[in-house]
Amino acid sequence: MSNYPLFSLVLRTKNEIKNIENFVESVKAQTYQNIEFIVIDNYSTDGTYEYLIENNITVYQKGPERVAQGNYGMLTKSTGKYVGYFDADMILSPNLIESAVRFLEDKENVIALHIREIILGKGFLSSVRRFERSFYEGTLVDAARIFLRSALLEVGGFDEENFKTPSAEDWDLDKRIKSIGEIAFLDSSYGDNKLSDKMSILIRENGVTNPDNLPCFYHNEKDFSLKWYLKKKKYYSKSLGNYISKWGKDDPDLQKQLGVWYRYFFVFVEDTKFKKIFAHPIYFVSMYLNLFFVGLTFLLYRGKK
């Protein structure tokens, strides 16, 4: 794989000492070797920055939020042909970067990728979240994480002016990326995807018993609770009004992302996905209860500081 182009992997951190080691290990385990690993740390105070320095990882300090961190890493500091951004509570499957690069090299019209996301966490509510997330792969509810860097530079990365705090900045970026090229779902697997014993145990203990060979990242929500989840959604709702104002409430993508018809019904039944509902009806009912509270949270707090 040495003949393949440089991939810049940008990690955004703030006080992630409990997660950082697992993420770094998943980077070291990548089957693709031509990786530029850059961390943009938001002035951590829990030892995250010191851990990165001690492990000879390239790290820069930048705030005030993940939107600015992402742009600083991907637009200013990275040098690869391709670039991807992640957060420290994620774990990359071993073949993720190799699969992404080879997919993009084979399909010149594709300039960005949606990546499969699998929720980690114990207990019933985490299982419901994992079930829900599986419906969003490659849809308008999803968002790209890996890009042709020249395309990202062309559209200017994240819109920091309208999205000072994380909200719909990834949806907004997707819309601008799609104006100059194609976004695809990474559904091709290359390279060995065998997890280390440590990662296999961690993933099994958090609900994923039989991971397949499809490239993905695992999102660690092992401390999931409905209270925590709604607090997170309340925070994300702050800049949602800016997204609506920027594109207009009649924008067809926005109507799907925020509209009742698609977000609460069609996304769960399109492309034969309805079969999963019959396989897990209890998860489906519980998922709808969660979605009701999430929707209510957005309505109550949208645009409020």
Backbone as CSV, one residue per row, in Angstrom:
resi,resn,N_x,N_y,N_z,CA_x,CA_y,CA_z,C_x,C_y,C_z
1,MET,0.806,-1.223,0.000,0.000,0.000,0.000,0.842,1.279,0.000
2,SER,2.181,1.162,-0.068,3.044,2.336,0.021,2.869,3.277,-1.165
3,ASN,2.339,2.779,-2.295,2.153,3.610,-3.474,0.883,4.442,-3.405
4,TYR,0.087,4.221,-2.389,-1.154,4.963,-2.272,-0.905,6.315,-1.611
5,PRO,-1.759,7.301,-1.880,-1.497,8.674,-1.435,-1.638,8.860,0.073
6,LEU,-1.094,9.976,0.527,-1.133,10.311,1.948,-2.564,10.603,2.392
7,PHE,-2.928,10.028,3.533,-4.229,10.283,4.153,-3.988,11.041,5.453
8,SER,-4.640,12.190,5.596,-4.527,12.985,6.823,-5.693,12.660,7.745
9,LEU,-5.383,12.159,8.914,-6.396,11.785,9.898,-6.368,12.829,11.011
10,VAL,-7.447,13.582,11.126,-7.530,14.677,12.091,-8.434,14.261,13.248
11,LEU,-7.884,14.340,14.450,-8.634,14.009,15.666,-8.859,15.277,16.473
12,ARG,-10.100,15.490,16.907,-10.439,16.644,17.743,-10.608,16.170,19.184
13,THR,-9.924,16.827,20.111,-9.996,16.385,21.505,-10.232,17.554,22.456
14,LYS,-10.840,17.229,23.577,-10.889,18.098,24.750,-11.201,17.219,25.955
15,ASN,-10.224,17.094,26.849,-10.388,16.303,28.078,-10.892,14.893,27.774
16,GLU,-10.113,14.175,26.986,-10.499,12.832,26.537,-9.534,11.757,27.037
17,ILE,-8.977,11.938,28.220,-7.972,10.995,28.703,-8.530,9.581,28.833
18,LYS,-9.817,9.436,29.100,-10.389,8.096,29.266,-10.611,7.389,27.928
19,ASN,-10.586,8.148,26.831,-10.836,7.560,25.510,-9.625,7.556,24.585
20,ILE,-8.679,8.450,24.822,-7.640,8.715,23.833,-6.787,7.496,23.514
21,GLU,-6.496,6.675,24.509,-5.628,5.521,24.265,-6.261,4.550,23.271
22,ASN,-7.558,4.290,23.423,-8.234,3.369,22.500,-8.236,3.917,21.078
23,PHE,-8.451,5.232,20.941,-8.446,5.800,19.593,-7.063,5.683,18.966
24,VAL,-6.038,6.044,19.728,-4.672,5.988,19.198,-4.315,4.561,18.796
25,GLU,-4.702,3.596,19.607,-4.429,2.194,19.266,-5.120,1.802,17.962
26,SER,-6.330,2.315,17.750,-7.041,1.972,16.511,-6.384,2.615,15.290
27,VAL,-5.723,3.740,15.480,-4.968,4.360,14.382,-3.725,3.532,14.076
28,LYS,-3.020,3.116,15.120,-1.809,2.313,14.935,-2.120,0.967,14.282
29,ALA,-3.348,0.470,14.462,-3.735,-0.836,13.921,-4.221,-0.763,12.475
30,GLN,-4.217,0.417,11.864,-4.709,0.551,10.495,-3.853,-0.240,9.508
31,THR,-4.508,-0.902,8.572,-3.785,-1.646,7.537,-3.155,-0.704,6.514
32,TYR,-3.640,0.506,6.439,-3.065,1.522,5.551,-1.981,2.264,6.317
33,GLN,-0.787,2.327,5.778,0.354,2.851,6.515,0.690,4.310,6.202
34,ASN,0.246,4.815,5.078,0.626,6.177,4.683,-0.362,7.188,5.272
35,ILE,-0.281,7.348,6.598,-1.228,8.187,7.337,-0.483,9.310,8.050
36,GLU,-0.998,10.502,7.911,-0.544,11.664,8.671,-1.556,11.875,9.805
37,PHE,-1.141,11.625,11.031,-2.042,11.687,12.189,-1.829,13.013,12.911
38,ILE,-2.877,13.825,12.945,-2.813,15.158,13.543,-3.921,15.288,14.586
39,VAL,-3.570,15.777,15.763,-4.565,16.011,16.809,-4.697,17.509,17.048
40,ILE,-5.935,17.981,17.082,-6.222,19.370,17.432,-6.913,19.343,18.790
41,ASP,-6.194,19.768,19.805,-6.674,19.666,21.184,-7.158,21.031,21.673
42,ASN,-8.328,21.038,22.276,-8.926,22.274,22.780,-8.514,22.504,24.239
43,TYR,-7.203,22.646,24.450,-6.637,23.026,25.742,-7.117,22.121,26.877
44,SER,-6.906,20.831,26.698,-7.320,19.850,27.707,-6.598,20.087,29.029
45,THR,-7.288,19.771,30.120,-6.718,19.931,31.463,-6.661,18.615,32.227
46,ASP,-6.981,17.500,31.558,-7.066,16.215,32.258,-5.918,15.267,31.923
47,GLY,-4.911,15.754,31.202,-3.785,14.900,30.841,-3.792,14.445,29.394
48,THR,-4.834,14.791,28.636,-4.903,14.380,27.229,-3.724,14.928,26.428
49,TYR,-3.461,16.209,26.570,-2.372,16.844,25.822,-1.034,16.205,26.181
50,GLU,-0.809,15.976,27.466,0.452,15.380,27.912,0.605,13.962,27.369
51,TYR,-0.483,13.207,27.332,-0.437,11.850,26.780,0.004,11.889,25.319
52,LEU,-0.544,12.806,24.563,-0.210,12.908,23.142,1.256,13.277,22.940
53,ILE,1.752,14.216,23.732,3.159,14.617,23.648,4.066,13.448,24.008
54,GLU,3.732,12.749,25.087,4.551,11.623,25.540,4.605,10.506,24.506
55,ASN,3.561,10.382,23.695,3.512,9.326,22.686,3.914,9.820,21.291
56,ASN,4.577,10.988,21.256,5.141,11.530,20.012,4.104,11.692,18.902
57,ILE,2.916,12.130,19.295,1.838,12.371,18.331,1.764,13.867,18.040
58,THR,1.662,14.222,16.783,1.586,15.629,16.390,0.305,16.249,16.936
59,VAL,0.454,17.273,17.768,-0.716,17.876,18.403,-0.582,19.395,18.388
60,TYR,-1.694,20.051,18.079,-1.788,21.505,18.126,-2.946,21.861,19.052
61,GLN,-2.850,23.008,19.701,-3.934,23.445,20.577,-4.711,24.570,19.901
62,LYS,-6.031,24.383,19.875,-6.899,25.308,19.160,-8.313,25.188,19.710
63,GLY,-8.977,26.306,19.872,-10.377,26.337,20.266,-11.128,27.268,19.317
64,PRO,-12.344,27.671,19.665,-12.997,27.375,20.939,-13.874,26.127,20.923
65,GLU,-14.128,25.561,19.726,-15.066,24.448,19.617,-14.619,23.493,18.516
66,ARG,-15.346,22.359,18.407,-14.964,21.323,17.447,-15.043,21.786,15.997
67,VAL,-15.929,22.742,15.709,-16.039,23.247,14.342,-14.725,23.910,13.930
68,ALA,-14.213,24.794,14.786,-12.941,25.463,14.508,-11.788,24.470,14.524
69,GLN,-11.823,23.522,15.442,-10.773,22.506,15.503,-10.701,21.703,14.206
70,GLY,-11.866,21.312,13.703,-11.903,20.531,12.475,-11.315,21.288,11.296
71,ASN,-11.691,22.553,11.155,-11.151,23.354,10.059,-9.650,23.561,10.191
72,TYR,-9.195,23.821,11.391,-7.764,24.060,11.604,-6.957,22.820,11.222
73,GLY,-7.462,21.671,11.598,-6.761,20.439,11.274,-6.828,20.092,9.804
74,MET,-8.024,20.150,9.225,-8.209,19.675,7.849,-7.765,20.681,6.796
75,LEU,-7.972,21.980,7.057,-7.661,22.991,6.052,-6.270,23.588,6.213
76,THR,-5.824,23.743,7.464,-4.572,24.453,7.724,-3.384,23.528,7.930
77,LYS,-3.556,22.463,8.704,-2.414,21.653,9.109,-2.227,20.373,8.296
78,SER,-3.268,19.843,7.710,-3.129,18.578,6.978,-2.508,18.819,5.606
79,THR,-1.869,17.777,5.072,-1.208,17.883,3.764,-1.568,16.727,2.833
80,GLY,-2.427,15.812,3.264,-2.737,14.631,2.476,-3.658,14.908,1.299
81,LYS,-3.703,13.962,0.380,-4.657,14.038,-0.730,-6.075,13.880,-0.201
82,TYR,-6.224,13.009,0.799,-7.512,12.780,1.445,-7.402,13.136,2.918
83,VAL,-8.530,13.521,3.500,-8.532,13.913,4.908,-9.838,13.453,5.549
84,GLY,-9.754,13.062,6.815,-10.939,12.671,7.567,-10.856,13.206,8.978
85,TYR,-11.998,13.474,9.586,-12.005,13.992,10.961,-12.799,13.050,11.861
86,PHE,-12.312,12.917,13.094,-12.942,12.030,14.063,-12.816,12.636,15.454
87,ASP,-13.527,12.027,16.408,-13.456,12.435,17.808,-12.936,11.277,18.648
88,ALA,-12.443,11.594,19.840,-11.703,10.606,20.628,-12.572,9.495,21.198
89,ASP,-13.885,9.678,21.240,-14.754,8.610,21.746,-15.122,7.630,20.639
90,MET,-14.307,7.589,19.605,-14.506,6.675,18.481,-13.342,5.704,18.385
91,ILE,-13.593,4.563,17.765,-12.571,3.548,17.507,-12.703,3.155,16.039
92,LEU,-11.617,3.231,15.294,-11.652,2.926,13.868,-11.438,1.440,13.632
93,SER,-12.217,0.851,12.735,-11.949,-0.534,12.350,-10.615,-0.573,11.602
94,PRO,-9.859,-1.670,11.696,-8.499,-1.706,11.136,-8.398,-1.396,9.649
95,ASN,-9.433,-1.709,8.884,-9.350,-1.500,7.432,-10.065,-0.235,6.959
96,LEU,-10.430,0.648,7.873,-11.234,1.810,7.490,-10.499,2.728,6.509
97,ILE,-9.301,3.146,6.853,-8.600,4.111,6.007,-8.198,3.480,4.675
98,GLU,-7.706,2.240,4.707,-7.355,1.562,3.457,-8.570,1.451,2.540
99,SER,-9.700,1.056,3.099,-10.915,0.912,2.290,-11.350,2.251,1.709
100,ALA,-11.262,3.310,2.524,-11.676,4.635,2.057,-10.790,5.130,0.921
101,VAL,-9.479,5.006,1.086,-8.559,5.491,0.053,-8.738,4.712,-1.243
102,ARG,-8.816,3.402,-1.148,-8.950,2.594,-2.361,-10.289,2.853,-3.053
103,PHE,-11.336,3.047,-2.274,-12.647,3.376,-2.838,-12.571,4.697,-3.603
104,LEU,-11.982,5.715,-2.972,-11.896,7.031,-3.601,-10.971,7.031,-4.818
105,GLU,-9.912,6.250,-4.755,-9.003,6.161,-5.898,-9.684,5.491,-7.093
106,ASP,-10.578,4.547,-6.811,-11.272,3.819,-7.881,-12.423,4.605,-8.489
107,LYS,-12.980,5.559,-7.724,-14.176,6.283,-8.177,-13.872,7.783,-8.181
108,GLU,-13.392,8.274,-9.308,-12.915,9.646,-9.387,-14.025,10.675,-9.208
109,ASN,-15.271,10.284,-9.476,-16.375,11.230,-9.331,-16.791,11.415,-7.873
110,VAL,-16.347,10.516,-6.981,-16.699,10.603,-5.560,-15.641,11.430,-4.834
111,ILE,-16.087,12.448,-4.091,-15.146,13.331,-3.401,-15.325,13.326,-1.888
112,ALA,-16.280,12.553,-1.382,-16.479,12.459,0.067,-17.222,11.167,0.390
113,LEU,-17.065,10.715,1.633,-17.630,9.426,2.027,-18.398,9.507,3.339
114,HIS,-19.560,8.878,3.344,-20.252,8.548,4.581,-19.682,7.221,5.086
115,ILE,-19.478,7.121,6.384,-18.863,5.945,6.988,-19.852,5.280,7.939
116,ARG,-19.873,3.981,7.927,-20.741,3.246,8.844,-20.345,3.542,10.293
117,GLU,-21.333,3.870,11.112,-21.120,4.164,12.532,-21.884,3.148,13.369
118,ILE,-21.182,2.509,14.297,-21.795,1.520,15.185,-21.683,2.024,16.618
119,ILE,-22.811,2.130,17.288,-22.841,2.634,18.657,-22.403,1.547,19.632
120,LEU,-21.483,1.893,20.526,-21.072,0.991,21.598,-21.750,1.395,22.895
121,GLY,-22.167,0.425,23.669,-22.764,0.705,24.964,-23.526,-0.491,25.487
122,LYS,-23.521,-0.632,26.796,-24.224,-1.734,27.431,-25.678,-1.349,27.691
123,GLY,-26.497,-2.352,27.871,-27.856,-2.106,28.299,-28.841,-1.900,27.170
124,PHE,-30.106,-1.845,27.555,-31.196,-1.795,26.587,-31.190,-0.507,25.769
125,LEU,-31.030,0.655,26.429,-31.082,1.924,25.711,-29.954,2.056,24.693
126,SER,-28.792,1.520,25.022,-27.684,1.533,24.062,-27.993,0.647,22.863
127,SER,-28.648,-0.469,23.110,-29.060,-1.345,22.005,-30.063,-0.641,21.097
128,VAL,-30.951,0.139,21.700,-31.921,0.909,20.919,-31.209,1.959,20.068
129,ARG,-30.223,2.640,20.654,-29.449,3.641,19.902,-28.695,2.994,18.743
130,ARG,-28.116,1.832,18.993,-27.379,1.119,17.946,-28.325,0.723,16.806
131,PHE,-29.508,0.277,17.179,-30.542,-0.097,16.212,-30.955,1.122,15.388
132,GLU,-31.222,2.236,16.047,-31.632,3.459,15.351,-30.560,3.926,14.368
133,ARG,-29.311,3.954,14.827,-28.224,4.496,13.980,-28.053,3.692,12.695
134,SER,-28.380,2.416,12.741,-28.189,1.564,11.564,-29.098,1.965,10.401
135,PHE,-30.181,2.680,10.674,-31.100,3.107,9.615,-30.572,4.318,8.841
136,TYR,-29.625,5.037,9.400,-29.220,6.321,8.828,-28.054,6.228,7.848
137,GLU,-27.463,5.057,7.687,-26.249,4.922,6.878,-26.476,5.379,5.437
138,GLY,-25.688,6.360,5.006,-25.761,6.833,3.635,-26.988,7.661,3.302
139,THR,-27.745,8.086,4.310,-28.934,8.901,4.078,-28.620,10.370,4.353
140,LEU,-29.610,11.230,4.180,-29.435,12.651,4.472,-29.301,12.930,5.962
141,VAL,-29.623,11.955,6.796,-29.426,12.107,8.240,-27.953,11.910,8.583
142,ASP,-27.246,11.209,7.721,-25.821,10.939,7.899,-25.011,12.148,7.429
143,ALA,-23.695,12.103,7.634,-22.820,13.179,7.166,-21.447,12.610,6.845
144,ALA,-20.784,13.211,5.871,-19.472,12.730,5.438,-18.405,13.016,6.489
145,ARG,-17.447,12.096,6.593,-16.304,12.282,7.493,-14.971,12.233,6.761
146,ILE,-14.962,11.743,5.548,-13.728,11.628,4.775,-13.913,12.359,3.446
147,PHE,-12.889,13.136,3.048,-13.018,14.021,1.891,-11.749,14.002,1.030
148,LEU,-11.932,14.285,-0.247,-10.831,14.735,-1.077,-10.474,16.131,-0.573
149,ARG,-9.246,16.314,-0.112,-8.908,17.567,0.571,-9.065,18.778,-0.345
150,SER,-8.742,18.649,-1.616,-8.889,19.781,-2.537,-10.347,20.229,-2.641
151,ALA,-11.278,19.281,-2.554,-12.702,19.628,-2.575,-13.092,20.362,-1.301
152,LEU,-12.550,19.907,-0.181,-12.832,20.558,1.095,-12.308,21.993,1.090
153,LEU,-11.118,22.186,0.535,-10.559,23.535,0.424,-11.415,24.407,-0.490
154,GLU,-11.942,23.817,-1.555,-12.747,24.582,-2.513,-14.010,25.144,-1.878
155,VAL,-14.652,24.358,-1.009,-15.900,24.831,-0.388,-15.656,25.549,0.932
156,GLY,-14.405,25.518,1.430,-14.078,26.278,2.631,-14.262,25.561,3.950
157,GLY,-14.467,24.248,3.916,-14.621,23.507,5.167,-15.908,23.856,5.890
158,PHE,-15.897,23.671,7.200,-17.070,23.998,8.013,-17.322,25.510,7.998
159,ASP,-18.579,25.879,8.066,-18.986,27.285,8.122,-18.921,27.753,9.577
160,GLU,-17.785,28.326,9.959,-17.595,28.738,11.352,-18.446,29.945,11.723
161,GLU,-18.812,30.743,10.746,-19.599,31.937,11.035,-21.002,31.565,11.518
162,ASN,-21.623,30.596,10.872,-22.989,30.208,11.227,-23.054,29.108,12.274
163,PHE,-21.946,28.374,12.455,-21.964,27.230,13.369,-20.785,27.319,14.331
164,LYS,-20.876,28.262,15.238,-19.806,28.429,16.228,-19.793,27.269,17.217
165,THR,-20.951,26.674,17.447,-21.050,25.460,18.256,-21.547,24.329,17.363
166,PRO,-21.185,23.071,17.683,-21.613,21.942,16.846,-23.134,21.843,16.773
167,SER,-23.638,21.639,15.575,-25.076,21.466,15.386,-25.308,20.765,14.062
168,ALA,-25.591,21.551,13.031,-25.809,20.997,11.694,-24.678,21.391,10.756
169,GLU,-23.501,21.685,11.318,-22.373,22.086,10.475,-21.956,20.986,9.508
170,ASP,-22.167,19.722,9.913,-21.815,18.612,9.022,-22.827,18.479,7.883
171,TRP,-24.116,18.683,8.161,-25.122,18.689,7.098,-24.859,19.834,6.118
172,ASP,-24.531,20.994,6.666,-24.233,22.157,5.831,-23.032,21.882,4.925
173,LEU,-21.997,21.267,5.471,-20.818,20.934,4.669,-21.172,19.927,3.580
174,ASP,-21.974,18.928,3.912,-22.414,17.952,2.910,-23.096,18.641,1.726
175,LYS,-23.954,19.605,2.008,-24.690,20.277,0.935,-23.726,21.022,0.009
176,ARG,-22.714,21.659,0.575,-21.759,22.392,-0.259,-20.830,21.447,-1.017
177,ILE,-20.461,20.337,-0.390,-19.653,19.326,-1.082,-20.428,18.750,-2.269
178,LYS,-21.713,18.475,-2.070,-22.531,17.898,-3.149,-22.720,18.860,-4.320
179,SER,-22.472,20.139,-4.093,-22.604,21.104,-5.184,-21.446,21.014,-6.170
180,ILE,-20.355,20.316,-5.786,-19.201,20.207,-6.687,-18.825,18.757,-7.002
181,GLY,-19.487,17.793,-6.386,-19.149,16.396,-6.633,-20.104,15.455,-5.928
182,GLU,-19.718,14.203,-5.845,-20.601,13.159,-5.317,-20.124,12.671,-3.949
183,ILE,-21.075,12.443,-3.060,-20.814,11.791,-1.781,-21.351,10.369,-1.867
184,ALA,-20.565,9.402,-1.427,-20.980,7.998,-1.472,-20.867,7.382,-0.087
185,PHE,-21.555,6.266,0.090,-21.437,5.480,1.320,-20.352,4.434,1.116
186,LEU,-19.417,4.347,2.045,-18.308,3.400,1.932,-18.819,1.991,2.205
187,ASP,-19.108,1.264,1.131,-19.673,-0.077,1.269,-18.748,-1.148,0.707
188,SER,-17.482,-0.797,0.473,-16.499,-1.760,-0.024,-15.409,-1.965,1.016
189,SER,-14.996,-3.206,1.172,-14.021,-3.542,2.210,-12.728,-4.033,1.583
190,TYR,-11.621,-3.472,2.031,-10.297,-3.894,1.588,-9.431,-4.122,2.822
191,GLY,-8.526,-5.086,2.736,-7.598,-5.298,3.828,-8.188,-6.109,4.963
192,ASP,-7.319,-6.503,5.874,-7.698,-7.321,7.024,-8.405,-6.465,8.062
193,ASN,-9.594,-6.876,8.470,-10.367,-6.106,9.444,-10.375,-6.759,10.820
194,LYS,-9.415,-7.622,11.088,-9.373,-8.337,12.359,-8.952,-7.395,13.484
195,LEU,-9.787,-7.307,14.501,-9.506,-6.465,15.655,-8.492,-7.130,16.573
196,SER,-7.748,-6.313,17.309,-6.858,-6.860,18.328,-7.695,-7.498,19.427
197,ASP,-7.064,-8.342,20.232,-7.794,-8.995,21.326,-8.395,-7.963,22.271
198,LYS,-7.630,-6.910,22.580,-8.119,-5.875,23.492,-9.353,-5.186,22.923
199,MET,-9.300,-4.809,21.647,-10.428,-4.120,21.031,-11.624,-5.052,20.869
200,SER,-11.362,-6.302,20.571,-12.459,-7.273,20.440,-13.219,-7.404,21.746
201,ILE,-12.484,-7.478,22.845,-13.120,-7.587,24.163,-13.922,-6.329,24.468
202,LEU,-13.324,-5.155,24.221,-14.009,-3.890,24.485,-15.308,-3.792,23.700
203,ILE,-15.260,-4.149,22.439,-16.440,-4.031,21.583,-17.505,-5.057,21.961
204,ARG,-17.081,-6.282,22.256,-18.056,-7.303,22.679,-18.716,-6.912,23.993
205,GLU,-17.934,-6.382,24.921,-18.488,-5.993,26.222,-19.481,-4.845,26.102
206,ASN,-19.430,-4.144,24.989,-20.324,-3.005,24.787,-21.335,-3.250,23.675
207,GLY,-21.756,-4.517,23.567,-22.950,-4.828,22.800,-22.785,-5.341,21.394
208,VAL,-21.580,-5.263,20.808,-21.389,-5.708,19.425,-20.704,-7.063,19.458
209,THR,-21.477,-8.118,19.264,-20.952,-9.474,19.453,-20.329,-10.057,18.200
210,ASN,-20.813,-9.650,17.025,-20.303,-10.229,15.776,-20.024,-9.140,14.746
211,PRO,-18.975,-8.339,14.943,-18.668,-7.308,13.953,-18.295,-7.928,12.614
212,ASP,-18.835,-7.370,11.518,-18.534,-7.926,10.201,-17.323,-7.223,9.591
213,ASN,-17.064,-7.480,8.328,-15.847,-6.975,7.693,-16.007,-5.587,7.088
214,LEU,-17.202,-5.018,7.146,-17.424,-3.711,6.545,-16.674,-2.635,7.329
215,PRO,-15.926,-1.759,6.651,-15.205,-0.698,7.362,-16.171,0.206,8.109
216,CYS,-15.769,0.639,9.287,-16.665,1.417,10.134,-15.860,2.131,11.202
217,PHE,-16.560,2.938,11.991,-15.993,3.375,13.261,-17.021,3.101,14.347
218,TYR,-16.510,2.720,15.496,-17.344,2.448,16.661,-17.407,3.716,17.507
219,HIS,-18.612,4.130,17.861,-18.810,5.342,18.647,-19.151,4.943,20.076
220,ASN,-18.264,5.272,20.983,-18.388,4.794,22.356,-19.372,5.652,23.149
221,GLU,-20.577,5.131,23.350,-21.587,5.789,24.179,-21.925,4.905,25.374
222,LYS,-20.892,4.322,25.978,-21.124,3.343,27.040,-21.778,3.955,28.272
223,ASP,-21.707,5.286,28.420,-22.353,5.952,29.555,-23.719,6.516,29.162
224,PHE,-24.322,5.944,28.121,-25.573,6.474,27.584,-26.707,6.428,28.606
225,SER,-27.448,7.526,28.668,-28.719,7.589,29.394,-29.589,8.584,28.647
226,LEU,-30.888,8.492,28.827,-31.781,9.407,28.121,-31.523,10.848,28.555
227,LYS,-31.238,11.060,29.838,-30.950,12.408,30.341,-29.710,12.981,29.660
228,TRP,-28.649,12.169,29.568,-27.413,12.606,28.911,-27.661,12.904,27.437
229,TYR,-28.435,12.052,26.790,-28.689,12.187,25.356,-29.476,13.462,25.055
230,LEU,-30.492,13.752,25.860,-31.297,14.949,25.637,-30.498,16.216,25.941
231,LYS,-29.612,16.142,26.927,-28.735,17.282,27.219,-27.821,17.570,26.030
232,LYS,-27.311,16.512,25.430,-26.462,16.633,24.242,-27.247,17.252,23.086
233,LYS,-28.474,16.782,22.857,-29.291,17.309,21.764,-29.691,18.766,22.021
234,LYS,-29.907,19.108,23.292,-30.211,20.494,23.640,-29.054,21.401,23.246
235,TYR,-27.835,20.943,23.515,-26.646,21.717,23.159,-26.537,21.874,21.644
236,TYR,-26.797,20.790,20.908,-26.693,20.823,19.452,-27.761,21.711,18.815
237,SER,-28.857,21.938,19.521,-29.954,22.708,18.938,-29.644,24.202,18.838
238,LYS,-28.565,24.654,19.493,-28.282,26.090,19.564,-28.116,26.738,18.192
239,SER,-27.439,26.050,17.278,-27.161,26.629,15.958,-28.072,26.084,14.866
240,LEU,-29.063,25.293,15.245,-29.918,24.684,14.234,-30.705,25.732,13.455
241,GLY,-31.115,26.791,14.154,-31.837,27.862,13.483,-31.016,28.519,12.387
242,ASN,-29.697,28.574,12.574,-28.819,29.152,11.556,-28.815,28.304,10.284
243,TYR,-28.885,26.990,10.462,-28.933,26.085,9.312,-30.217,26.305,8.517
244,ILE,-31.326,26.436,9.236,-32.617,26.668,8.583,-32.620,28.016,7.868
245,SER,-32.080,29.039,8.529,-32.044,30.373,7.922,-31.153,30.403,6.685
246,LYS,-30.047,29.681,6.737,-29.090,29.705,5.628,-29.660,29.074,4.365
247,TRP,-30.326,27.935,4.517,-30.783,27.190,3.343,-32.274,27.364,3.052
248,GLY,-33.020,27.849,4.022,-34.451,28.045,3.829,-35.258,26.822,4.217
249,LYS,-36.379,27.032,4.848,-37.180,25.915,5.343,-37.765,25.064,4.226
250,ASP,-37.776,25.586,2.991,-38.314,24.823,1.864,-37.252,24.015,1.129
251,ASP,-36.011,24.088,1.578,-34.947,23.302,0.949,-35.285,21.816,1.047
252,PRO,-35.217,21.053,-0.059,-35.646,19.645,-0.033,-34.831,18.763,0.912
253,ASP,-33.527,19.011,1.018,-32.718,18.225,1.955,-33.119,18.525,3.390
254,LEU,-33.284,19.795,3.675,-33.657,20.208,5.027,-35.021,19.656,5.418
255,GLN,-35.946,19.628,4.472,-37.274,19.095,4.775,-37.209,17.627,5.175
256,LYS,-36.284,16.888,4.571,-36.112,15.488,4.958,-35.409,15.368,6.307
257,GLN,-34.358,16.151,6.501,-33.567,16.046,7.726,-34.356,16.432,8.969
258,LEU,-35.239,17.404,8.826,-35.972,17.916,9.980,-37.474,17.679,9.906
259,GLY,-37.949,17.177,8.781,-39.380,16.978,8.617,-39.872,15.679,9.230
260,VAL,-41.107,15.685,9.645,-41.696,14.524,10.314,-41.784,13.321,9.371
261,TRP,-42.197,13.542,8.125,-42.452,12.434,7.207,-41.201,11.580,6.993
262,TYR,-40.091,12.210,6.650,-38.880,11.426,6.374,-38.194,10.990,7.661
263,ARG,-37.989,11.923,8.574,-37.161,11.637,9.758,-37.830,10.660,10.718
264,TYR,-39.167,10.651,10.714,-39.877,9.796,11.662,-40.555,8.598,10.998
265,PHE,-40.457,8.508,9.683,-41.095,7.356,9.038,-40.273,6.785,7.882
266,PHE,-40.116,7.555,6.800,-39.608,6.974,5.558,-38.177,6.468,5.677
267,VAL,-37.343,7.151,6.461,-35.951,6.716,6.589,-35.846,5.313,7.182
268,PHE,-36.892,4.872,7.877,-36.871,3.555,8.519,-37.436,2.439,7.637
269,VAL,-38.042,2.807,6.518,-38.656,1.775,5.674,-38.087,1.731,4.258
270,GLU,-37.339,2.754,3.839,-36.815,2.781,2.467,-35.781,1.672,2.268
271,ASP,-35.654,1.243,1.022,-34.642,0.246,0.632,-34.720,-1.035,1.468
272,THR,-35.909,-1.497,1.733,-36.188,-2.749,2.475,-35.720,-2.714,3.928
273,LYS,-35.413,-1.527,4.457,-34.975,-1.459,5.856,-36.088,-1.820,6.830
274,PHE,-37.330,-1.802,6.344,-38.461,-2.144,7.212,-38.342,-3.553,7.783
275,LYS,-37.556,-4.410,7.120,-37.395,-5.780,7.614,-36.775,-5.805,9.009
276,LYS,-35.925,-4.824,9.297,-35.304,-4.768,10.622,-36.331,-4.454,11.704
277,ILE,-37.377,-3.738,11.318,-38.429,-3.403,12.287,-39.133,-4.667,12.762
278,PHE,-39.435,-5.557,11.827,-40.110,-6.804,12.188,-39.195,-7.715,13.003
279,ALA,-37.892,-7.601,12.775,-36.944,-8.429,13.528,-36.769,-7.936,14.957
280,HIS,-36.964,-6.616,15.183,-36.740,-6.044,16.519,-37.850,-5.049,16.864
281,PRO,-39.089,-5.496,17.014,-40.202,-4.565,17.242,-40.101,-3.787,18.550
282,ILE,-39.546,-4.396,19.593,-39.433,-3.694,20.877,-38.432,-2.547,20.762
283,TYR,-37.315,-2.796,20.099,-36.349,-1.722,19.854,-37.003,-0.587,19.071
284,PHE,-37.824,-0.952,18.103,-38.446,0.054,17.243,-39.376,0.964,18.043
285,VAL,-40.205,0.383,18.893,-41.119,1.182,19.719,-40.329,2.082,20.664
286,SER,-39.296,1.532,21.284,-38.467,2.317,22.204,-37.741,3.437,21.470
287,MET,-37.305,3.154,20.260,-36.640,4.168,19.448,-37.568,5.350,19.188
288,TYR,-38.823,5.065,18.916,-39.772,6.142,18.654,-40.004,7.005,19.894
289,LEU,-39.991,6.398,21.052,-40.116,7.187,22.281,-38.925,8.123,22.436
290,ASN,-37.723,7.604,22.171,-36.533,8.453,22.217,-36.638,9.606,21.223
291,LEU,-37.074,9.285,20.000,-37.173,10.304,18.962,-38.196,11.378,19.316
292,PHE,-39.254,10.976,19.994,-40.253,11.956,20.432,-39.620,12.982,21.364
293,PHE,-38.855,12.507,22.337,-38.225,13.417,23.295,-37.137,14.264,22.630
294,VAL,-36.413,13.678,21.681,-35.394,14.439,20.953,-36.048,15.553,20.141
295,GLY,-37.122,15.225,19.424,-37.831,16.226,18.641,-38.378,17.343,19.508
296,LEU,-38.908,16.992,20.664,-39.430,17.987,21.595,-38.313,18.899,22.091
297,THR,-37.144,18.313,22.349,-35.996,19.097,22.804,-35.581,20.120,21.756
298,PHE,-35.518,19.706,20.494,-35.152,20.633,19.427,-36.180,21.759,19.291
299,LEU,-37.455,21.424,19.407,-38.491,22.448,19.280,-38.413,23.466,20.415
300,LEU,-38.099,22.993,21.615,-38.057,23.870,22.783,-36.821,24.750,22.819
301,TYR,-35.692,24.217,22.351,-34.418,24.921,22.558,-33.750,25.389,21.270
302,ARG,-34.365,25.185,20.122,-33.750,25.567,18.856,-33.408,27.054,18.833
303,GLY,-32.132,27.336,18.644,-31.676,28.715,18.525,-31.467,29.436,19.835
304,LYS,-31.802,28.813,20.973,-31.617,29.462,22.264,-30.176,29.310,22.731
305,LYS,-29.653,30.341,23.346,-28.267,30.330,23.826,-28.191,29.771,25.240
